[in-house]
Amino acid sequence: MNRTPAFLMSLRFLALSGSIAWAFLNAAQAGVSFAKGDLVRTQRGEMLQFKGEDLVPAGKGQEFTVLAHESVRGVVYVGYTKEDGTLIAASLPAEIVTPAPRDGWQDLFQGMEAFREQRYEEAKKLLGKASQDPQHRVLASGLALRVNALLTAAGQALSADPDRKSAGARIFLNAFQGMRELSGQLSQAKHYSLALALEEGGERLAAQALGAGAVAGLPATKVDRQDLQQRASTAARALARCRQAVPLKRLLEASKEIGAGLAADPMRPEFKPFEAQIQRGIEDAEDAYKSANAFRRHHGGTVHALSALEDGLKRCADHPQLAALKKEMQGAFEERTAPPLTPPLLAAVKYSGSIPQLEEGRKLYTVRCTQCHDLELLDSRSMSGWEKAVTGMAGRARLDDKQKTRILDYIAVAQSSLVPAK
Ligand code: HEC
């Protein structure tokens, strides 16, 4: 990944206030390119696309692993893990993603993945960088040493000079033996994904350096490869699904994924930062559930119960008790989010405009605005707040100006019909 040079960044700032902003902005954006394996973060919510169709909404701040970056088309392909565990390449507009902050572990992990996938220059660079990281120095420099020894020996074994070539093959054999030992140690230390990447990378390199036929004669593995494969893929899938679930506040799902991921590959540190965040969110949701229930038992407390419920679901969208309570209070929810246009309602607000147009607004609102999330309580924001929200969402809901106006007209009428909370 290349960062935008500093001078372009400052141009970008200048350009923002200038009338020729676009030329500069495009120049600046062209400077950021993403490599396979980079972690990127969305700067706003957006629909992931798959084969030209909307796939699922991605929340703001969601992190994805890059599969490919097509800078000409301005598209980044990222890995998306479906419910059944299959990985697909979904796309996002490049301008809405930024590099996620990196750490030494990521350099180490991505470096080993690069080695496994025979991208050797990248592997050397990343492992070298990880070896400077105070927290992962020991592990990273051990791996860097092994990988570099294998690569140097492989280079010699591929030499055109027969003497150099046979000496190279002997050195490679030695390095390969060392690789088997290190992956055995890694596996014993429960660094399963790293052990697997080292083993697979080492074998691919051996096939390249000595010829595919020679691999069978090399020192045998000391690890249970099938077990490692299962652990590594379980952990990768769990991490991807956890990264997908947390920004959408599906915290119980995320928590389950973390459990599965850590059981499979206990030394992977990526799960840790999520744990505290998830714990807090679930606790907040539980508090919200308790207050919603208390309000509900109170005469006239329904409106407060609904707000507590909405608040709780914003913190934890898959909390089973909150979800059950919401179902129970569905009728009351509809009354406060998208009330039907009954004659008493229209009479109460003294509406004199076109009723079919108002009906159309309600229909658009209840159909188009629920594709990605639930409707909010109408009194959760002022009319100017609703204007901002609908304007902000119009692109995502594919609304033209007329449809936008219809929705806002409906919201205004529906909001003014609400009986205020006691
Ligand atoms: C294509 C998916 C999608 C559609 C369709 C959609 N939204 Fe959203 N909406 C989102 C996402 C994702 C968020 C999370 C916040 C963000 O990323 O901006 C969101 C957030 C919101 C919020 C909360 C914003 C905040 O600042 O807290 C409101 C209100 C909202 N949407 C209203 C609407 C309305 C009204 C419509 C219909 C006009 C609509 N949405 C249609 C995806 C969508």
Residues whose N, C-alpha, C, O or C-beta is under 5 A from the ligand:
A	BS01	HEC	R44 G45 E46 M47 P57 A58 G59 K60 R368 C369 Q371 C372 A389 V390 M393 A394 R396 A397
